[in-house]
Amino acid sequence: MAEKKIGNRSFRCEKMPADEGVLYSFRIGKLASPLIGQIQNLVSGVDEVALTALAEFLQSLDPVEGQEIVMKMAGMAEVKSSESQPYEPVIFNITFQDDLLEAFQVAAWVIMVNFGGFFKGRLASMLPVPEA
């Protein structure tokens, strides 16, 4: 089981079952594929081209599908607010009520835990997400 401190809280998650992993690898790949060619520009700071590509990517996203994937990935984690408390399931609307950025960070981390093998090597060094 992977564990990671994000913000002021600790999160942990297990890998998803293989059948879900296959489904979500296709869904995440489909969502991210328009941006893959621009990730290096985004990370290295090639400003106008990268920002235009990012804006076009965000405009092309189906908001409902994006929301579902973020909620599913972040919802796979468990959270504890302090060392003295036990881990509890993430309840999306409660856990992330005050910090939506943290929801995206946890979702990105869960994606890396589950699909890190797809992001090995050069692509992994370009992605601005925490490693598992």
RODO-2510 file (C-alpha; in nm, 4 decimals, decimal comma):
residues 132
     n   res          X          Y          Z
     1     m     0,0000     0,0000     0,0000
     2     a     0,1384     0,3394    -0,1023
     3     e     0,1407     0,6322     0,1407
     4     k     0,2036     1,0022     0,0774
     5     k     0,1790     1,3245     0,2742
     6     i    -0,0083     1,5850     0,0709
     7     g    -0,0738     1,9179     0,2323
     8     n    -0,1161     1,8668     0,6058
     9     r    -0,2640     1,5197     0,5793
    10     s    -0,1467     1,1692     0,5022
    11     f    -0,3056     0,9635     0,2264
    12     r    -0,2712     0,5990     0,1346
    13     c    -0,4138     0,3835    -0,1402
    14     e    -0,3993     0,0383    -0,2837
    15     k    -0,3788    -0,0394    -0,6519
    16     m    -0,7140    -0,0834    -0,8177
    17     p    -0,8236    -0,4261    -0,9445
    18     a    -0,6879    -0,5154    -1,2884
    19     d    -1,0242    -0,4867    -1,4659
    20     e    -1,0747    -0,1307    -1,3381
    21     g    -0,7109    -0,0533    -1,4154
    22     v    -0,7574    -0,1446    -1,7804
    23     l    -1,0734     0,0652    -1,8068
    24     y    -0,9201     0,3707    -1,6409
    25     s    -0,5926     0,3457    -1,8309
    26     f    -0,7940     0,3909    -2,1508
    27     r    -1,0126     0,6670    -2,0055
    28     i    -0,7189     0,8632    -1,8628
    29     g    -0,5157     0,8106    -2,1795
    30     k    -0,8039     0,9397    -2,3906
    31     l    -0,8364     1,2507    -2,1744
    32     a    -0,4629     1,3219    -2,1580
    33     s    -0,3575     1,2335    -2,5137
    34     p    -0,4174     1,5815    -2,6619
    35     l    -0,1826     1,7270    -2,3993
    36     i     0,0999     1,4691    -2,4079
    37     g     0,2866     1,6479    -2,6877
    38     q     0,2837     1,9725    -2,4905
    39     i     0,3805     1,8430    -2,1450
    40     q     0,7502     1,9136    -2,1979
    41     n     0,6729     2,2699    -2,3079
    42     l     0,4464     2,3193    -2,0074
    43     v     0,7075     2,1960    -1,7628
    44     s     1,0057     2,3668    -1,9246
    45     g     0,8233     2,6972    -1,9467
    46     v     0,7808     2,7472    -2,3219
    47     d     0,5060     2,9901    -2,2458
    48     e     0,2724     3,0965    -2,5272
    49     v     0,2603     2,7692    -2,7218
    50     a     0,2206     2,5621    -2,4072
    51     l    -0,0437     2,7879    -2,2544
    52     t    -0,2413     2,7882    -2,5781
    53     a    -0,2231     2,4080    -2,5944
    54     l    -0,3289     2,3807    -2,2302
    55     a    -0,6230     2,6164    -2,2863
    56     e    -0,7334     2,4188    -2,5922
    57     f    -0,7012     2,0936    -2,3980
    58     l    -0,9112     2,2230    -2,1081
    59     q    -1,1766     2,3528    -2,3489
    60     s    -1,1963     2,0131    -2,5189
    61     l    -1,2519     1,8207    -2,1964
    62     d    -1,5919     1,6866    -2,1103
    63     p    -1,6355     1,8391    -1,7623
    64     v    -1,8490     1,5514    -1,6384
    65     e    -1,5940     1,2891    -1,7450
    66     g    -1,3074     1,4913    -1,5978
    67     q    -1,4966     1,5302    -1,2711
    68     e    -1,5769     1,1590    -1,2583
    69     i    -1,2123     1,0593    -1,3059
    70     v    -1,0809     1,3061    -1,0461
    71     m    -1,3463     1,1938    -0,7968
    72     k    -1,2809     0,8237    -0,8672
    73     m    -0,9024     0,8534    -0,8372
    74     a    -0,9030     1,0738    -0,5252
    75     g    -1,1819     0,8628    -0,3781
    76     m    -0,9639     0,5512    -0,3925
    77     a    -0,7446     0,6972    -0,1172
    78     e    -0,7819     0,6931     0,2561
    79     v    -0,6926     0,9970     0,4655
    80     k    -0,5799     1,0754     0,8175
    81     s    -0,5521     1,4273     0,9501
    82     s    -0,3005     1,3546     1,2252
    83     e    -0,0678     1,0771     1,3337
    84     s    -0,2941     0,9926     1,6282
    85     q    -0,5972     0,9299     1,4062
    86     p    -0,6657     0,6191     1,1987
    87     y    -0,6998     0,6279     0,8215
    88     e    -1,0560     0,6851     0,7030
    89     p    -1,2093     0,6594     0,3560
    90     v    -1,2013     0,9754     0,1478
    91     i    -1,5470     1,1270     0,1197
    92     f    -1,4866     1,3633    -0,1696
    93     n    -1,7247     1,6461    -0,0768
    94     i    -1,6074     1,6443     0,2848
    95     t    -1,2370     1,5644     0,2498
    96     f    -1,1727     1,8254    -0,0180
    97     q    -1,4390     2,0831     0,0680
    98     d    -1,1816     2,3455     0,1647
    99     d    -0,9043     2,2567    -0,0825
   100     l    -0,9910     2,1500    -0,4362
   101     l    -0,6253     2,1730    -0,5389
   102     e    -0,5520     1,8966    -0,2890
   103     a    -0,8174     1,6818    -0,4611
   104     f    -0,6271     1,7152    -0,7896
   105     q    -0,2947     1,6414    -0,6167
   106     v    -0,4346     1,3268    -0,4547
   107     a    -0,5932     1,2170    -0,7842
   108     a    -0,2604     1,2680    -0,9670
   109     w    -0,0783     1,0682    -0,7005
   110     v    -0,3323     0,7820    -0,7182
   111     i    -0,2901     0,7818    -1,0972
   112     m     0,0875     0,7486    -1,0516
   113     v     0,0413     0,4666    -0,7989
   114     n    -0,1798     0,2785    -1,0423
   115     f    -0,0317     0,3726    -1,3785
   116     g     0,3255     0,4728    -1,2963
   117     g     0,4539     0,2025    -1,5298
   118     f     0,3163     0,4017    -1,8213
   119     f     0,5067     0,7099    -1,7065
   120     k     0,8563     0,5649    -1,6628
   121     g     1,1662     0,7266    -1,8035
   122     r     1,1570     1,0597    -1,9813
   123     l     0,7809     1,1130    -1,9541
   124     a     0,7945     1,0643    -1,5768
   125     s     1,0578     1,3355    -1,5443
   126     m     0,8363     1,5778    -1,7367
   127     l     0,5164     1,5198    -1,5374
   128     p     0,4664     1,7649    -1,2499
   129     v     0,2999     1,5078    -1,0236
   130     p     0,4300     1,3437    -0,7071
   131     e     0,5710     0,9929    -0,7372
   132     a     0,4207     0,7016    -0,5487
***
